Amino acid sequence: MADDPQTRFEQDLAIDPRVDSPAREGLTGTARGDVYEPRRDPEDITAAPDQRPMDEQPRWRQDFAIDTPEDNFIARRDFAKFLVLTSGAFVAGQAWIAAKSLVRDRRAPPGRQRIASLGMVPPGSAMMFTYPGDDPCLLIRMRDGKLVAYSQKCTHLSCAVVPKIDEGILRCPCHEGVFELATGRNIAGPPPRPLPVIELDVVGEDVFATGVTERTV
């Protein structure tokens, strides 16, 4: 009777079904999940000098490594903090640039303003003025009598540029940036874009500023 199907079925049910039971050790596919995992070297296991668990150690010990595993953990944690802070700073910077551009785009255009008379700027000379508001600018009269005007703020870090009329350039003394006098375009050094152009209108002997043109190339 021991060989009848019902008896064999009941005997099979009697085997301990637990994966880690001695009765199942010899069966394929029934070993514990961690049997084939690599074991950690005892020297790689963090242990405090007093042998107490890490959750019972003083707070300062978490920031000062006492062995290699803990030191590696702190290094990874600090690196992760650095990545988070750097990413946050990048996002904040981009948000500030976007907000500044939005405000500038919605700002009312500057009005017409008399800035000089032709007699104040003979050929081969330059003079300072403010437009719009208190923004420093340069009015330059070329040797041939042509008038040009630019913002005086260098497009690198906003240092004041200095006109060199005989050399045909405007020079930034802070970081050796150079702009072309006739066009205001950046031609040397770190400035990333040309100087903003102040639009001019000459009526008789009077010179008026009528607007500002920002340029990227």
Backbone as numpy.savetxt, mean C-alpha at the origin, in Angstrom:
# Nx Ny Nz CAx CAy CAz Cx Cy Cz
-24.50 -77.74 12.62 -25.33 -76.54 12.62 -24.46 -75.28 12.62
-23.17 -75.44 12.97 -22.30 -74.26 13.09 -22.03 -73.63 11.73
-22.29 -74.38 10.65 -21.99 -73.83 9.34 -23.21 -73.24 8.64
-24.36 -73.22 9.35 -25.51 -72.67 8.64 -25.39 -71.15 8.58
-25.97 -70.50 7.60 -25.82 -69.04 7.37 -26.24 -68.20 8.57
-27.30 -68.58 9.26 -27.77 -67.77 10.38 -26.74 -67.74 11.50
-26.12 -68.91 11.77 -25.13 -68.98 12.84 -23.91 -68.12 12.49
-23.44 -68.24 11.23 -22.27 -67.43 10.83 -22.59 -65.94 10.92
-23.82 -65.57 10.56 -24.22 -64.17 10.64 -24.17 -63.67 12.08
-24.68 -64.48 13.02 -24.67 -64.08 14.42 -23.26 -64.01 14.98
-22.38 -64.91 14.52 -20.99 -64.87 14.98 -20.27 -63.60 14.46
-20.59 -63.24 13.22 -19.99 -62.02 12.68 -20.44 -60.78 13.46
-21.69 -60.77 13.90 -22.18 -59.64 14.68 -21.50 -59.54 16.04
-20.99 -60.64 16.53 -20.37 -60.66 17.86 -18.98 -60.01 17.85
-18.36 -59.78 16.66 -17.03 -59.17 16.61 -17.14 -57.70 16.99
-16.26 -57.27 17.84 -16.26 -55.87 18.30 -16.09 -54.96 17.09
-17.04 -54.11 16.80 -16.96 -53.27 15.60 -16.04 -52.06 15.74
-15.51 -51.80 16.94 -14.66 -50.62 17.09 -13.40 -50.74 16.25
-13.01 -49.58 15.64 -11.85 -49.59 14.74 -10.58 -49.97 15.47
-10.45 -49.51 16.74 -9.19 -49.74 17.46 -9.24 -50.94 18.40
-10.19 -51.84 18.19 -10.29 -53.00 19.08 -9.29 -54.07 18.65
-8.76 -54.85 19.57 -7.81 -55.92 19.23 -8.38 -56.91 18.23
-9.69 -57.09 18.26 -10.29 -58.07 17.37 -10.25 -57.63 15.91
-10.02 -56.34 15.66 -10.04 -55.86 14.29 -8.66 -55.48 13.77
-7.64 -55.62 14.57 -6.32 -55.15 14.18 -5.79 -55.82 12.91
-6.10 -57.11 12.73 -5.57 -57.83 11.58 -6.36 -57.64 10.32
-7.43 -56.88 10.38 -8.28 -56.72 9.21 -7.86 -55.48 8.43
-7.81 -55.61 7.11 -7.40 -54.51 6.23 -8.39 -53.35 6.32
-7.86 -52.13 6.45 -8.70 -50.95 6.46 -9.33 -50.63 7.78
-8.93 -51.32 8.86 -9.57 -51.07 10.15 -8.59 -50.49 11.16
-7.40 -50.10 10.71 -6.44 -49.50 11.65 -6.88 -48.09 12.01
-6.44 -47.58 13.14 -6.76 -46.23 13.58 -6.24 -45.21 12.57
-6.89 -44.07 12.52 -6.53 -43.07 11.53 -5.14 -42.50 11.71
-4.59 -42.56 12.94 -3.28 -41.95 13.17 -2.13 -42.96 13.14
-2.41 -44.20 12.76 -1.38 -45.23 12.79 -0.25 -44.88 11.81
-0.63 -44.39 10.62 0.36 -44.11 9.59 0.85 -42.66 9.58
0.38 -41.83 10.54 0.84 -40.46 10.62 2.25 -40.40 11.18
3.08 -39.43 10.71 4.44 -39.31 11.27 4.41 -38.87 12.72
5.26 -39.48 13.49 5.36 -39.12 14.90 6.30 -37.94 15.07
5.98 -37.02 15.98 6.85 -35.87 16.23 8.05 -36.28 17.07
9.17 -35.72 16.71 10.37 -35.92 17.49 10.19 -35.28 18.86
10.56 -35.97 19.95 10.40 -35.38 21.29 11.06 -34.02 21.42
12.15 -33.78 20.66 12.82 -32.49 20.76 12.02 -31.38 20.11
11.03 -31.74 19.27 10.21 -30.74 18.61 8.94 -30.42 19.39
8.77 -31.00 20.53 7.58 -30.78 21.34 7.87 -29.71 22.38
7.11 -28.64 22.36 7.34 -27.53 23.27 7.05 -27.95 24.71
7.97 -27.65 25.58 7.80 -27.95 27.00 8.47 -26.86 27.81
7.75 -26.30 28.75 8.29 -25.25 29.61 9.28 -25.85 30.60
10.23 -25.05 31.13 11.22 -25.59 32.08 10.61 -26.20 33.33
9.47 -25.65 33.77 8.85 -26.21 34.98 7.90 -27.36 34.66
7.83 -27.74 33.37 7.02 -28.88 32.92 5.51 -28.67 33.07
5.09 -27.49 33.41 3.65 -27.25 33.48 3.09 -27.07 32.07
1.80 -27.36 31.85 1.21 -27.17 30.52 1.33 -25.71 30.08
1.33 -25.50 28.77 1.52 -24.16 28.24 0.38 -23.22 28.64
-0.84 -23.76 28.80 -1.94 -22.87 29.18 -1.86 -22.40 30.62
-0.91 -22.98 31.40 -0.70 -22.54 32.78 0.53 -21.66 32.93
1.21 -21.38 31.82 2.42 -20.57 31.87 2.06 -19.09 31.92
2.95 -18.25 32.49 2.69 -16.81 32.53 2.62 -16.22 31.13
1.95 -15.09 31.02 1.70 -14.47 29.71 3.01 -14.12 28.98
4.01 -13.66 29.72 5.23 -13.23 29.07 5.93 -14.36 28.34
5.75 -15.60 28.81 6.44 -16.72 28.18 5.90 -17.02 26.78
4.67 -16.57 26.50 4.12 -16.78 25.17 4.79 -15.90 24.12
5.41 -14.82 24.57 6.07 -13.90 23.64 7.58 -14.07 23.60
8.13 -14.89 24.46 9.57 -15.14 24.48 9.79 -16.65 24.36
10.23 -17.04 23.17 10.36 -18.48 22.89 11.43 -19.11 23.78
11.16 -20.36 24.18 12.13 -21.09 25.00 12.67 -22.31 24.28
12.12 -22.65 23.14 12.65 -23.74 22.35 12.26 -23.55 20.89
12.75 -24.39 20.03 12.57 -24.20 18.60 11.12 -24.19 18.14
10.28 -25.16 18.54 8.89 -25.13 18.07 8.16 -23.85 18.45
8.34 -23.42 19.69 7.67 -22.20 20.14 8.20 -20.98 19.40
9.52 -20.97 19.15 10.11 -19.86 18.41 9.55 -19.79 16.99
9.40 -20.95 16.34 8.82 -20.99 15.00 7.38 -20.49 15.01
6.65 -20.86 16.06 5.26 -20.45 16.16 5.17 -18.93 16.29
6.02 -18.34 17.13 6.01 -16.89 17.32 6.39 -16.18 16.02
7.38 -16.74 15.32 7.80 -16.13 14.06 6.65 -16.14 13.06
5.92 -17.24 12.97 4.79 -17.31 12.05 3.68 -16.35 12.47
3.45 -16.26 13.78 2.41 -15.36 14.27 2.75 -13.90 13.96
4.01 -13.52 14.20 4.42 -12.14 13.91 4.34 -11.84 12.42
4.71 -12.84 11.60 4.63 -12.65 10.16 3.18 -12.46 9.72
2.28 -13.23 10.33 0.86 -13.09 9.99 0.36 -11.71 10.40
0.79 -11.22 11.57 0.40 -9.88 12.00 0.90 -8.83 11.01
2.15 -9.01 10.56 2.72 -8.07 9.60 1.91 -8.05 8.31
1.52 -9.23 7.83 0.73 -9.28 6.60 -0.62 -8.59 6.78
-1.25 -8.83 7.93 -2.56 -8.22 8.17 -2.43 -6.70 8.24
-1.42 -6.20 8.98 -1.25 -4.76 9.11 -0.89 -4.11 7.78
-0.01 -4.78 7.01 0.37 -4.23 5.72 -0.82 -4.18 4.77
-1.60 -5.26 4.76 -2.79 -5.29 3.90 -3.78 -4.21 4.32
-3.95 -4.05 5.65 -4.86 -3.01 6.14 -4.40 -1.62 5.74
-3.09 -1.38 5.84 -2.56 -0.07 5.46 -2.75 0.18 3.96
-2.55 -0.87 3.16 -2.74 -0.73 1.71 -4.18 -0.38 1.38
-5.12 -1.09 2.03 -6.54 -0.83 1.78 -6.90 0.58 2.21
-6.40 1.00 3.40 -6.70 2.35 3.88 -6.14 3.40 2.93
-4.94 3.17 2.42 -4.34 4.12 1.48 -5.15 4.24 0.20
-5.59 3.10 -0.33 -6.40 3.13 -1.55 -7.73 3.84 -1.30
-8.31 3.61 -0.12 -9.58 4.27 0.21 -9.39 5.78 0.31
-8.25 6.20 0.91 -7.97 7.64 1.02 -7.80 8.27 -0.36
-7.08 7.61 -1.25 -6.88 8.13 -2.59 -8.22 8.25 -3.32
-9.06 7.20 -3.19 -10.36 7.23 -3.86 -11.23 8.36 -3.31
-11.21 8.54 -1.98 -12.01 9.60 -1.36 -11.52 10.97 -1.79
-10.20 11.14 -1.84 -9.63 12.42 -2.24 -9.98 12.74 -3.69
-9.91 11.73 -4.55 -10.26 11.95 -5.96 -11.74 12.31 -6.10
-12.59 11.65 -5.29 -14.02 11.94 -5.36 -14.31 13.37 -4.93
-13.65 13.80 -3.85 -13.85 15.17 -3.38 -13.36 16.18 -4.41
-12.19 15.90 -5.01 -11.65 16.81 -6.01 -12.55 16.90 -7.23
-13.12 15.76 -7.65 -13.98 15.76 -8.83 -15.26 16.56 -8.58
-15.73 16.56 -7.32 -16.97 17.26 -7.02 -16.74 18.71 -6.60
-15.49 19.11 -6.45 -15.19 20.47 -6.03 -15.51 21.45 -7.15
-16.06 22.58 -6.78 -16.40 23.59 -7.78 -15.14 24.10 -8.46
-15.19 24.34 -9.77 -14.01 24.83 -10.48 -13.57 26.19 -9.93
-12.26 26.45 -9.91 -11.79 27.74 -9.41 -12.24 28.87 -10.32
-12.44 30.01 -9.74 -12.92 31.15 -10.52 -11.80 31.91 -11.20
-12.18 32.92 -11.90 -11.24 33.77 -12.61 -10.58 34.71 -11.60
-9.26 34.84 -11.70 -8.54 35.67 -10.72 -7.40 36.42 -11.41
-7.33 37.73 -11.19 -6.21 38.51 -11.71 -4.97 38.20 -10.87
-3.88 37.88 -11.53 -2.68 37.49 -10.80 -1.49 38.42 -11.03
-1.51 39.18 -12.12 -0.37 40.06 -12.40 -0.69 40.95 -13.58
0.21 41.88 -13.84 0.19 42.66 -15.08 1.42 42.29 -15.87
1.39 42.53 -17.16 2.53 42.16 -18.01 3.79 42.88 -17.58
3.64 44.10 -17.06 4.82 44.84 -16.63 5.53 44.22 -15.44
4.83 43.36 -14.70 5.42 42.71 -13.51 6.29 41.52 -13.89
6.14 41.01 -15.12 6.91 39.83 -15.54 7.54 40.09 -16.90
8.66 40.79 -16.93 9.34 41.03 -18.21 9.88 39.71 -18.78
10.16 39.65 -20.06 10.70 38.41 -20.66 11.93 37.91 -19.92
11.95 36.58 -19.69 13.06 35.95 -18.98 12.95 36.04 -17.48
11.73 36.24 -16.95 11.55 36.35 -15.50 10.39 35.49 -15.04
10.24 35.39 -13.73 9.15 34.60 -13.14 8.70 35.28 -11.86
7.47 35.01 -11.47 6.95 35.54 -10.22 6.02 34.50 -9.59
5.88 34.60 -8.27 5.00 33.69 -7.55 3.62 34.32 -7.37
2.61 33.45 -7.32 1.25 33.89 -6.97 0.53 32.69 -6.36
-0.62 32.91 -5.82 -1.40 31.82 -5.23 -2.70 31.66 -5.99
-3.01 30.39 -6.32 -4.24 30.11 -7.06 -4.43 28.60 -7.15
-5.65 28.09 -6.94 -6.74 28.80 -6.28 -6.52 28.82 -4.77
-7.09 29.74 -4.10 -6.88 29.85 -2.66 -5.44 30.19 -2.35
-4.82 29.35 -1.50 -3.45 29.60 -1.07 -2.43 28.68 -1.74
-2.82 27.98 -2.80 -1.89 27.07 -3.47 -0.80 27.87 -4.19
0.49 27.59 -3.90 1.57 28.36 -4.53 1.73 27.99 -6.00
1.93 29.01 -6.84 2.09 28.81 -8.28 3.20 29.71 -8.81
3.62 29.44 -10.03 4.64 30.23 -10.71 4.11 30.75 -12.03
4.30 32.05 -12.26 4.00 32.66 -13.55 5.36 32.95 -14.21
5.57 32.39 -15.38 6.88 32.49 -16.05 6.68 33.12 -17.43
7.54 34.08 -17.73 7.52 34.67 -19.07 8.81 34.27 -19.79
8.64 33.52 -20.85 9.79 33.02 -21.59 10.52 34.17 -22.28
11.70 33.86 -22.81 12.50 34.87 -23.49 11.76 35.46 -24.70
10.92 34.65 -25.34 10.18 35.13 -26.51 8.88 35.84 -26.13
8.64 36.00 -24.84 7.45 36.72 -24.38 6.27 35.82 -24.04
6.35 34.52 -24.32 5.24 33.61 -24.02 5.07 33.44 -22.53
3.83 33.41 -22.07 3.52 33.23 -20.65 3.09 31.78 -20.38
3.62 31.20 -19.32 3.19 29.88 -18.84 3.08 29.95 -17.33
2.23 29.12 -16.77 2.07 29.10 -15.31 1.81 27.67 -14.86
2.42 27.32 -13.72 2.29 25.97 -13.17 2.12 26.03 -11.65
1.57 24.96 -11.12 1.63 24.79 -9.66 3.09 24.65 -9.27
3.47 25.23 -8.13 4.87 25.17 -7.72 5.19 23.89 -6.95
4.18 23.08 -6.66 4.40 21.86 -5.89 4.90 20.74 -6.80
6.06 20.21 -6.49 6.58 19.06 -7.24 5.61 17.89 -7.11
5.42 17.16 -8.19 4.48 16.03 -8.17 5.04 14.80 -7.48
6.26 14.90 -6.95 6.83 13.79 -6.19 6.39 13.87 -4.74
6.91 14.88 -4.00 6.56 15.02 -2.59 6.20 16.47 -2.24
5.76 17.23 -3.24 5.23 18.59 -3.05 6.26 19.63 -2.61
7.54 19.38 -2.83 8.53 20.42 -2.59 8.34 21.54 -3.62
8.79 22.74 -3.30 8.65 23.87 -4.22 9.69 23.80 -5.32
9.24 23.82 -6.57 10.16 23.80 -7.71 10.70 25.20 -7.96
11.90 25.26 -8.54 12.58 26.53 -8.80 12.81 26.68 -10.29
12.37 27.79 -10.90 12.59 27.96 -12.35 14.04 28.30 -12.67
14.59 27.63 -13.67 15.91 27.93 -14.21 15.70 28.32 -15.68
15.35 29.59 -15.89 14.91 30.03 -17.22 16.01 29.88 -18.26
17.24 30.22 -17.89 18.34 30.11 -18.86 18.61 28.66 -19.26
18.26 27.71 -18.37 18.46 26.29 -18.66 17.22 25.65 -19.26
16.11 26.37 -19.25 14.86 25.83 -19.82 14.21 24.76 -18.97
14.42 24.82 -17.65 13.87 23.77 -16.77 13.30 24.39 -15.50
12.52 23.57 -14.80 12.14 23.84 -13.41 12.73 22.69 -12.61
13.43 23.00 -11.54 14.15 21.99 -10.77 13.60 21.88 -9.36
13.42 20.65 -8.91 13.03 20.41 -7.53 14.30 20.13 -6.73
14.65 20.98 -5.75 15.90 20.79 -5.01 15.87 19.65 -4.00
14.70 19.15 -3.68 14.61 18.10 -2.65 15.17 16.77 -3.14
14.74 16.32 -4.32 15.15 15.02 -4.82 15.59 15.06 -6.28
16.05 16.24 -6.71 16.60 16.40 -8.07 15.60 16.07 -9.17
14.35 16.42 -8.96 13.37 16.28 -10.03 13.51 17.43 -11.02
13.26 17.16 -12.30 13.42 18.17 -13.34 12.17 18.18 -14.23
11.68 19.38 -14.52 10.52 19.56 -15.41 10.92 20.49 -16.55
10.32 20.27 -17.70 10.58 21.13 -18.85 9.87 22.47 -18.64
10.59 23.58 -18.84 10.04 24.90 -18.57 8.88 25.24 -19.50
8.98 24.89 -20.77 7.96 25.28 -21.75 6.65 24.52 -21.58
6.72 23.29 -21.04 5.51 22.45 -20.97 5.16 22.00 -19.55
6.14 22.03 -18.64 5.90 21.54 -17.28 5.96 20.03 -17.17
6.39 19.35 -18.23 6.44 17.88 -18.19 7.66 17.40 -17.43
7.48 16.30 -16.70 8.59 15.71 -15.94 9.56 15.04 -16.91
10.83 15.39 -16.81 11.82 14.86 -17.75 12.98 14.15 -17.05
13.07 14.28 -15.73 14.15 13.59 -15.01 13.80 13.51 -13.53
14.39 12.51 -12.86 14.19 12.37 -11.42 12.92 11.61 -11.07
12.55 11.63 -9.80 11.42 10.81 -9.32 10.02 11.32 -9.59
9.79 12.59 -9.97 8.40 13.03 -10.19 7.67 12.12 -11.17
6.47 11.64 -10.78 5.75 10.67 -11.63 4.88 11.28 -12.72
4.63 12.57 -12.68 3.74 13.19 -13.66 4.09 14.67 -13.81
3.58 15.32 -14.86 3.87 16.74 -15.09 3.28 17.64 -14.01
3.75 18.87 -13.97 3.17 19.86 -13.06 1.78 20.25 -13.54
0.84 20.50 -12.62 -0.46 21.01 -13.04 -0.31 22.36 -13.73
-1.03 22.56 -14.81 -0.97 23.81 -15.58 -2.03 24.77 -15.09
-1.64 26.02 -14.89 -2.59 27.08 -14.56 -3.00 27.75 -15.88
-4.28 27.66 -16.20 -4.76 28.26 -17.45 -4.77 29.78 -17.31
-4.30 30.47 -18.36 -4.14 31.92 -18.32 -5.00 32.61 -19.39
-5.35 33.83 -19.10 -6.06 34.68 -20.06 -5.49 36.09 -19.91
-5.01 36.65 -20.99 -4.43 37.99 -20.96 -5.41 38.97 -21.60
-5.79 39.98 -20.83 -6.71 41.03 -21.32 -5.99 42.36 -21.17
-5.57 42.92 -22.28 -4.79 44.15 -22.22 -3.46 43.91 -21.53
-3.24 44.60 -20.42 -2.02 44.42 -19.64 -2.23 43.50 -18.45
-3.43 42.99 -18.27 -3.75 42.17 -17.10 -3.68 40.68 -17.45
-3.12 39.90 -16.49 -3.01 38.45 -16.64 -3.94 37.80 -15.63
-4.82 36.93 -16.11 -5.79 36.26 -15.25 -5.54 34.75 -15.25
-5.71 34.15 -14.07 -5.76 32.68 -13.95 -7.22 32.27 -14.03
-7.50 31.26 -14.87 -8.89 30.87 -15.09 -9.20 29.42 -14.72
-8.19 28.63 -14.45 -8.45 27.24 -14.10 -7.16 26.46 -13.91
-7.31 25.22 -13.47 -6.17 24.33 -13.24 -6.40 23.04 -14.00
-5.38 22.61 -14.74 -5.46 21.35 -15.49 -4.47 20.34 -14.91
-4.99 19.27 -14.30 -4.14 18.19 -13.78 -3.81 17.25 -14.94
-2.56 16.79 -14.98 -2.13 15.90 -16.06 -1.46 14.66 -15.51
-1.58 13.59 -16.26 -0.92 12.33 -15.87 0.25 12.00 -16.77
0.28 12.55 -17.98 1.36 12.30 -18.93 1.77 13.62 -19.58
